[in-house]
Amino acid sequence: MTPFIRIYVPSVRISGNGGFTLTELMMVVLILAIGAGLAIPTVRDFNQRQCVSTGVNGLIADINYARSESIRRNGNVSICISSDGATCTGGANWADGRLVFTTQGGPLTPLRWTQRTSCTLSVNTNSPDPLPLNALGGFGAPGAAVLLGPIPADPSIPALPIPFAGIFYRICSDPGSPDLGRRRTVLLNNLGQTQIATTPPGACS
């Protein structure tokens, strides 16, 4: 026969209604507001970094694709600003959409279209529009160093181990404050090779 064991559990009486006072609630709200105020800039900065990275990666992908197509076709392939994917629509912002195309053997033939992303980006560049790449995957006369414009003084741009022809694309976020925008610079030499330089936050210049 199993012996019967009685366990005594003391009861706890809670006095009052067990709720929060108005002062306590106000303190909680204040703490949450402070936490949100500290988190919002961090989230905004993260989003800007992601947008700029997306813009940089997309531009480099288009350049590399145009370069490989020009070599494969043994002829000129160009990149231009395009908002419709069928023609070179022009404009000043290479983040508004880009079209890789060829005119070999006839009219403009689209090869690849990169649409504008959901991010708000601006691009400062000295690149011609369209940018033609020759049969060797570079631009200008094969083997020639073509200088299209000066590069803005920027200590973040390293010395390039490859011949540099002076084309740059500075891709920037647009947070509404010219001093806080995230920026990265894509450098393109006359051989069609690219290099990325991280630029300190600031205006897109």
Secondary structure, DSSP 8 states (H G I E B T S, - for coil): ---------------S-----HHHHHHHHHHHHHHHHHHHHHHHHHHHHHHHHHHHHHHHHHHHHHHHHHHHHTS-EEEEE-SSSSS----S-GGGEEEEEE-TTSS-EEEEEEE--SS-EEEEE---SSEEE-TTSSSSSTT-----S-----TTS---SS----EEEEEEE--S-TTT--EEEEEE-TTS-EEEEEE-SS---
